[in-house]
Amino acid sequence: MSLRVIQFSTGNVGRHALRSIIRRPGLELVGVHANSPGKVGRDAAELCGLDTATGVVATDDVDALVALKADCVVYTSQAESRPDAALREITAFLAAGTNVVGTSLVWLIYPPHADAWLREPIEAACETGGTTMYVNGIDPGFSGDLLPLAALSLSERADEILVQEICDYGSYDDAEFTGASFGFGTTPDRVPPLFLPGVLASIWGGPVRLLADRLGVVVDELRERHEAWTATQTIDCTMMTVAPGEVAAVRFAVEGVVGGRAAIIMEHVNRLTSAAAPDWPTPPGGRPGVHRVVIKGVPGVEINTHVGDEYTDHNEAGVIATAAKAVNAIPAVCAAPPGLTHLSALPVAQVQGLMP
């Protein structure tokens, strides 16, 4: 019997998740949420670029979607800037008996790290509805949990774990959220939302603590660092146009301190075009992006992961991969015990991809 699924939002990530749900054997699309008046009433297939109508049209009526009592909702709506509204929507589904897989509310990548204001209402809703919630993506997510765990499985001893996303974001059409979060196109004296005290640790501290817990070590503190690089000439790319003197690259990290030293490090090097911040780390082989883990220890392990190819832009591929992380987890989450869960508690092989 197919699992009945709702797609919540049809934006950058949601449209890919929607397409995957429609095409996936074992899943039945029963509802679609859209905020935009221009999307409400349109068939799901039209919203994700498929030709054959599904008969399922988008609605902005959350109560009607909750009343469907689907097996799972894929929640990809941007939530970090509207956490209270997102929490109300998610807990309504959970309490009504619908499991949730999500790519937003990234504080929940590792629930034990999340603050009580977010964790406790969700746990209560899961208990009421006998449901499960799981949040993951490519980063935060895959690059900070599954990838280093794979590398650690090859390690006799790990002295330091470095996880990096190094990416040219120039082709990513998301200045409103991603660009603003990084501070791209602003002057370096302005502090973007991502670099306010505690924000980096709230997001990437979860993966740090997940790895520490798996290794049986105690994180003494989470340290944040960040720096910006300003353009020396005009940079014109899909994301935005950046004038000389404005921020065109950022480098930031969360460091898990163990025994007085930075032992588990989640670092980002994000730029607009390959010409930005030429002295900072770059992806290997001239690629535009990489998710990398480097284990210093015995024997020492490095894994470089690239998404995208000659047909798919790396930023578009990253969005597709984020959607896939959620959709692929649906069967495992629906079968899991009630509560907030995470990668370590689910089957590792969450592979449901289509073959030709």
C-alpha positions as CSV (number, residue, x, y, z in Angstrom):
1,M,0.0,0.0,0.0
2,S,1.3,3.4,-0.9
3,L,2.1,6.0,1.7
4,R,-0.1,9.1,1.4
5,V,2.0,12.3,1.2
6,I,1.5,16.0,1.4
7,Q,4.0,18.5,0.0
8,F,4.2,21.7,2.0
9,S,5.6,24.6,-0.2
10,T,6.7,24.6,-3.8
11,G,9.8,26.9,-3.6
12,N,13.4,26.2,-4.4
13,V,13.4,22.9,-2.5
14,G,9.7,22.1,-2.5
15,R,9.2,21.9,-6.2
16,H,11.9,19.2,-6.5
17,A,10.4,17.3,-3.6
18,L,7.0,17.6,-5.2
19,R,8.3,16.2,-8.5
20,S,10.0,13.3,-6.6
21,I,6.8,12.4,-4.7
22,I,4.7,12.3,-7.9
23,R,7.2,10.1,-9.7
24,R,8.1,7.8,-6.8
25,P,6.5,4.3,-6.6
26,G,5.1,3.6,-3.1
27,L,4.1,7.3,-2.6
28,E,0.8,8.9,-3.4
29,L,0.5,12.7,-3.5
30,V,-2.7,13.7,-1.7
31,G,-2.1,17.4,-1.0
32,V,0.0,20.4,-1.8
33,H,0.4,23.7,0.1
34,A,1.3,26.9,-1.6
35,N,1.5,30.5,-0.1
36,S,1.5,32.4,-3.4
37,P,-2.0,33.3,-4.7
38,G,-0.6,32.6,-8.2
39,K,0.0,29.0,-7.3
40,V,-3.2,28.2,-5.4
41,G,-5.6,26.2,-7.5
42,R,-2.9,25.0,-10.0
43,D,-2.2,21.3,-10.5
44,A,0.8,19.9,-8.7
45,A,2.4,18.7,-11.9
46,E,2.3,22.2,-13.3
47,L,4.1,23.5,-10.2
48,C,7.0,21.2,-10.6
49,G,7.4,21.1,-14.4
50,L,5.7,17.7,-15.1
51,D,3.4,17.3,-18.1
52,T,0.8,14.9,-16.8
53,A,-1.8,16.4,-14.4
54,T,-2.2,14.7,-11.0
55,G,-5.6,16.0,-10.1
56,V,-4.2,17.4,-6.9
57,V,-4.3,21.2,-6.8
58,A,-2.4,23.5,-4.5
59,T,-4.2,25.1,-1.5
60,D,-3.3,27.6,1.2
61,D,-5.8,26.0,3.6
62,V,-3.6,24.4,6.2
63,D,-6.5,23.0,8.2
64,A,-7.8,21.2,5.1
65,L,-4.5,19.6,4.6
66,V,-4.2,18.5,8.2
67,A,-7.7,17.0,7.9
68,L,-6.5,14.7,5.1
69,K,-4.6,12.7,7.8
70,A,-1.9,11.7,5.4
71,D,0.9,9.4,6.4
72,C,3.6,12.1,6.0
73,V,4.0,15.7,5.1
74,V,7.3,16.9,3.4
75,Y,7.8,20.3,5.0
76,T,10.2,22.5,3.0
77,S,8.7,25.9,3.7
78,Q,11.3,28.5,4.7
79,A,10.9,28.5,8.5
80,E,14.0,30.0,10.1
81,S,12.6,33.5,9.6
82,R,9.1,32.5,10.8
83,P,9.6,29.8,13.4
84,D,6.4,30.4,15.4
85,A,4.2,30.1,12.4
86,A,6.1,27.0,11.2
87,L,5.9,25.4,14.6
88,R,2.1,25.9,14.6
89,E,1.8,24.3,11.2
90,I,4.1,21.3,11.9
91,T,2.6,20.5,15.3
92,A,-0.9,20.6,13.8
93,F,0.1,17.8,11.4
94,L,2.0,15.8,14.0
95,A,-0.8,15.9,16.6
96,A,-3.3,14.8,13.9
97,G,-1.4,11.7,13.1
98,T,0.8,12.9,10.1
99,N,4.5,12.3,10.3
100,V,6.8,15.1,9.2
101,V,10.1,15.0,7.2
102,G,11.6,18.5,6.8
103,T,14.5,20.5,5.4
104,S,13.8,23.6,7.4
105,L,14.0,24.3,11.2
106,V,17.5,23.2,10.8
107,W,18.1,23.5,14.6
108,L,16.5,20.0,14.7
109,I,19.1,18.2,12.6
110,Y,20.2,16.8,16.0
111,P,17.2,17.3,18.4
112,P,19.2,16.9,21.7
113,H,21.0,20.1,20.7
114,A,17.8,22.1,20.0
115,D,16.3,24.6,22.5
116,A,13.4,23.6,24.6
117,W,11.0,26.2,23.1
118,L,11.2,24.4,19.8
119,R,11.8,20.8,20.9
120,E,9.2,20.4,23.6
121,P,6.1,21.4,21.6
122,I,7.1,19.1,18.8
123,E,7.7,16.2,21.2
124,A,4.3,16.8,22.8
125,A,2.6,16.8,19.4
126,C,4.4,13.6,18.4
127,E,3.2,12.0,21.6
128,T,-0.4,13.1,21.0
129,G,-0.5,11.9,17.4
130,G,1.8,8.9,17.7
131,T,4.0,10.5,15.0
132,T,7.7,11.1,14.1
133,M,9.5,14.1,12.9
134,Y,12.9,14.2,11.1
135,V,14.9,17.1,9.7
136,N,17.8,16.8,7.3
137,G,19.3,18.2,4.1
138,I,22.7,18.5,2.4
139,D,24.1,21.1,4.7
140,P,23.3,21.2,7.5
141,G,22.7,17.5,7.2
142,F,24.5,15.1,5.0
143,S,27.9,16.9,5.0
144,G,27.9,17.1,8.8
145,D,26.5,13.7,9.8
146,L,26.4,10.9,7.2
147,L,29.6,12.0,5.4
148,P,31.9,12.2,8.5
149,L,30.3,9.1,10.0
150,A,31.3,7.3,6.8
151,A,34.9,8.6,7.1
152,L,35.0,7.7,10.8
153,S,34.1,4.1,9.9
154,L,37.5,3.9,8.2
155,S,39.4,5.4,11.1
156,E,41.4,3.6,13.8
157,R,41.7,6.9,15.6
158,A,40.4,10.4,15.0
159,D,42.3,13.4,16.3
160,E,40.4,16.1,14.4
161,I,37.3,16.2,12.2
162,L,37.0,19.0,9.6
163,V,33.8,19.3,7.7
164,Q,33.7,21.9,4.9
165,E,31.3,23.3,2.4
166,I,33.2,25.2,-0.2
167,C,30.9,26.6,-2.8
168,D,30.5,29.3,-5.5
169,Y,26.9,30.6,-4.8
170,G,26.9,32.9,-7.8
171,S,24.5,30.8,-9.8
172,Y,22.0,30.4,-7.0
173,D,19.0,32.7,-7.4
174,D,18.2,33.4,-3.8
175,A,19.4,36.8,-2.8
176,E,16.4,37.4,-0.6
177,F,17.2,34.6,2.0
178,T,20.6,33.0,1.3
179,G,22.3,36.2,0.1
180,A,20.9,38.3,2.9
181,S,21.9,35.6,5.5
182,F,25.5,35.7,4.4
183,G,25.6,39.4,4.0
184,F,26.4,39.3,0.3
185,G,26.2,42.7,-1.3
186,T,26.4,44.6,2.0
187,T,29.3,46.5,3.5
188,P,31.5,44.6,5.9
189,D,30.5,46.8,8.9
190,R,27.0,45.4,8.7
191,V,26.4,42.1,10.6
192,P,24.1,39.7,8.7
193,P,21.6,37.5,10.6
194,L,23.8,34.4,10.3
195,F,26.7,36.0,12.2
196,L,24.8,37.4,15.2
197,P,26.1,35.8,18.3
198,G,24.9,32.3,18.9
199,V,23.3,31.8,15.5
200,L,26.0,29.7,13.9
201,A,26.3,27.5,16.9
202,S,22.5,27.0,17.0
203,I,22.6,25.6,13.5
204,W,25.9,23.8,13.1
205,G,26.4,23.0,16.8
206,G,23.9,20.1,16.4
207,P,26.1,18.1,13.9
208,V,29.1,18.8,16.1
209,R,27.4,17.4,19.1
210,L,26.0,14.4,17.1
211,L,29.6,13.4,16.1
212,A,30.8,14.0,19.7
213,D,28.1,11.8,21.1
214,R,28.8,9.0,18.6
215,L,32.5,9.2,19.5
216,G,31.8,9.3,23.2
217,V,33.6,12.6,23.9
218,V,32.4,15.8,25.6
219,V,32.3,19.1,23.8
220,D,33.5,21.7,26.3
221,E,32.3,24.7,24.3
222,L,31.2,25.7,20.8
223,R,33.2,28.5,19.3
224,E,32.1,30.7,16.4
225,R,34.3,32.5,13.9
226,H,33.6,34.4,10.7
227,E,35.2,36.8,8.2
228,A,34.2,38.5,5.0
229,W,36.0,39.3,1.7
230,T,35.0,42.4,-0.2
231,A,35.0,42.8,-4.0
232,T,37.7,44.7,-5.7
233,Q,35.7,45.1,-8.8
234,T,32.0,44.7,-9.8
235,I,30.7,41.1,-9.7
236,D,27.6,40.4,-11.7
237,C,26.1,37.0,-11.2
238,T,22.7,35.3,-10.9
239,M,22.6,35.8,-7.1
240,M,23.1,39.6,-7.4
241,T,25.4,42.4,-8.5
242,V,28.1,43.3,-6.0
243,A,29.9,46.6,-6.2
244,P,33.5,47.2,-5.1
245,G,33.8,47.3,-1.4
246,E,30.8,45.1,-0.8
247,V,30.9,41.5,0.6
248,A,31.3,38.9,-2.1
249,A,32.6,36.0,0.0
250,V,32.3,34.7,3.6
251,R,34.2,32.2,5.6
252,F,32.7,31.0,8.9
253,A,32.9,28.0,11.2
254,V,31.6,26.4,14.4
255,E,34.3,24.7,16.4
256,G,33.6,22.0,18.9
257,V,36.3,22.3,21.6
258,V,37.3,19.0,23.2
259,G,40.1,18.9,25.8
260,G,41.0,22.5,25.2
261,R,41.4,22.3,21.4
262,A,39.1,22.6,18.3
263,A,38.5,18.9,17.5
264,I,35.2,18.9,15.5
265,I,34.9,21.8,13.0
266,M,32.1,22.7,10.7
267,E,33.4,25.3,8.2
268,H,31.9,27.1,5.2
269,V,33.7,29.0,2.5
270,N,31.0,30.6,0.3
271,R,31.7,33.0,-2.5
272,L,30.1,34.7,-5.5
273,T,32.1,33.6,-8.5
274,S,35.5,31.8,-8.4
275,A,37.3,35.1,-8.5
276,A,36.2,36.0,-5.0
277,A,38.5,35.4,-2.1
278,P,41.2,33.7,-4.2
279,D,43.4,33.0,-1.1
280,W,40.7,31.0,0.7
281,P,40.2,27.2,0.2
282,T,38.8,26.1,-3.2
283,P,37.2,22.9,-4.3
284,P,39.5,20.3,-5.9
285,G,39.9,19.8,-9.6
286,G,38.5,23.2,-10.5
287,R,35.0,22.1,-9.4
288,P,32.5,24.9,-8.4
289,G,31.6,23.3,-5.1
290,V,32.5,20.5,-2.7
291,H,31.2,18.9,0.6
292,R,34.4,17.6,2.2
293,V,35.3,15.8,5.4
294,V,38.9,15.5,6.5
295,I,39.8,13.2,9.4
296,K,43.2,13.7,10.9
297,G,44.3,10.6,12.8
298,V,45.1,7.0,11.8
299,P,45.1,6.4,8.9
300,G,43.8,9.8,7.9
301,V,40.8,10.0,5.6
302,E,39.5,12.6,3.2
303,I,36.2,12.3,1.3
304,N,35.1,14.9,-1.3
305,T,31.5,14.9,-2.5
306,H,30.3,16.9,-5.5
307,V,26.8,17.3,-6.7
308,G,25.9,18.3,-10.2
309,D,27.4,17.5,-13.6
310,E,27.6,19.0,-17.1
311,Y,23.8,19.0,-17.3
312,T,22.9,20.2,-13.8
313,D,24.3,23.3,-12.1
314,H,25.9,22.6,-8.7
315,N,23.6,24.9,-6.8
316,E,20.5,23.5,-8.5
317,A,21.9,20.0,-7.7
318,G,22.4,21.0,-4.1
319,V,18.7,21.9,-3.8
320,I,17.6,18.7,-5.5
321,A,19.8,16.7,-3.1
322,T,18.3,18.5,-0.1
323,A,14.8,17.6,-1.4
324,A,15.9,14.0,-1.9
325,K,17.2,13.7,1.7
326,A,13.7,14.4,2.9
327,V,11.7,12.4,0.4
328,N,14.0,9.3,0.6
329,A,13.5,9.3,4.4
330,I,9.7,9.0,4.2
331,P,9.3,5.2,4.6
332,A,11.9,5.1,7.4
333,V,10.3,7.9,9.3
334,C,6.8,6.5,8.9
335,A,8.1,3.2,10.4
336,A,10.0,4.8,13.2
337,P,8.9,5.1,16.9
338,P,7.1,8.3,17.8
339,G,9.1,11.4,18.6
340,L,11.8,13.7,17.2
341,T,14.4,11.6,15.5
342,H,17.8,12.1,13.7
343,L,20.1,10.3,11.3
344,S,21.8,8.1,14.0
345,A,18.4,6.7,15.0
346,L,17.3,5.8,11.4
347,P,18.4,3.2,8.9
348,V,21.5,4.6,7.1
349,A,20.4,3.3,3.7
350,Q,17.6,5.7,3.1
351,V,17.7,5.1,-0.6
352,Q,14.5,5.2,-2.7
353,G,15.8,6.7,-5.9
354,L,14.3,6.0,-9.3
355,M,16.1,3.8,-11.8
356,P,15.5,4.3,-15.6
